[in-house]
Amino acid sequence: MSEKKVIGRNVGIALGILCIILVAGIAGAVANYTMVVNNKDNIIQTKDSEIQTLTNQKNQLQTWLTGNITNLGSQITSLQNQLNTLKAPKLISALNSEDVHTGTWHLHVWGAVWNVGTDTAYNCRIHVVAYQDSTVRADTYIILGTISGEGWKWVDENPVYYVGGGALASWTLTLEWTTTP
């Protein structure tokens, strides 16, 4: 029986050691699982923080982009308006005029009229108003017609008659035109 006791005791010791190993293994696995779960929570917190940071950066960039789009839209509109202004017909002149008293009383107007825009100027004319003191002695138009963009016309209108004796005190020459025919 002593052999059985030795075998039984050895089996008991072996089973005890095996139980201790199993308990230690389970405890190690539980500790490892707890560490993995805690590590996972830390990773999730870190990733949530990174996601929040990236979301904030995206929102800041979206706000910046929206502001720039608005600003660039305003600049484009302003530049388009400037371009339209530059293209629009605009008449300028180098006109001379002289009050002539040879036989008949009249005003002689001559010189050049330029369209400095790139679009055509229609119904071009010079509005002539002549005064003796404060009395209007002539109120007429010198018709130029159409002047194409960046084009010009020569004017030599002689005579622009006026009624009343005596020299003119002053006169105005005003350029007029339309943007449509």
MOHUWO-V894032 format. One record per backbone hydrogen bond with DSSP energy under -1.0 kcal/mol. CO is the residue of the C=O (numbers start at 0). NH is the residue of the N-H. If there is no record, write none. Layout:
<<CO | NH> <CO | NH>>
This chain:
<<0 | 4> <1 | 5> <2 | 6> <3 | 7> <4 | 8> <5 | 9> <6 | 10> <7 | 11> <8 | 12> <9 | 13> <10 | 14> <11 | 15> <12 | 16> <13 | 17> <14 | 18> <15 | 19> <16 | 20> <17 | 21> <18 | 22> <19 | 23> <20 | 24> <21 | 25> <22 | 26> <23 | 27> <24 | 28> <25 | 29> <26 | 30> <27 | 31> <28 | 32> <29 | 33> <30 | 34> <31 | 35> <32 | 36> <33 | 37> <34 | 38> <35 | 39> <36 | 40> <37 | 41> <38 | 42> <39 | 43> <40 | 44> <41 | 45> <42 | 46> <43 | 47> <44 | 48> <45 | 49> <46 | 50> <47 | 51> <48 | 52> <49 | 53> <50 | 54> <51 | 55> <52 | 56> <53 | 57> <54 | 58> <55 | 59> <56 | 60> <57 | 61> <58 | 62> <59 | 63> <60 | 64> <61 | 65> <62 | 66> <63 | 67> <64 | 68> <65 | 69> <66 | 70> <67 | 71> <68 | 72> <69 | 73> <70 | 74> <71 | 75> <72 | 76> <73 | 77> <74 | 78> <75 | 79> <76 | 80> <77 | 81> <78 | 82> <79 | 83> <80 | 84> <81 | 85> <82 | 86> <83 | 87> <86 | 118> <89 | 115> <91 | 113> <93 | 111> <95 | 109> <97 | 107> <99 | 105> <101 | 103> <104 | 161> <105 | 99> <106 | 159> <107 | 97> <108 | 156> <109 | 95> <110 | 154> <111 | 93> <112 | 152> <113 | 91> <116 | 149> <120 | 146> <121 | 177> <123 | 143> <123 | 144> <124 | 175> <125 | 141> <126 | 173> <127 | 139> <128 | 171> <129 | 136> <129 | 137> <130 | 168> <130 | 169> <131 | 134> <134 | 131> <136 | 162> <137 | 129> <139 | 127> <141 | 125> <144 | 123> <146 | 120> <147 | 150> <150 | 114> <152 | 112> <154 | 110> <156 | 108> <159 | 106> <169 | 130> <171 | 128> <173 | 126> <175 | 124> <177 | 121>>
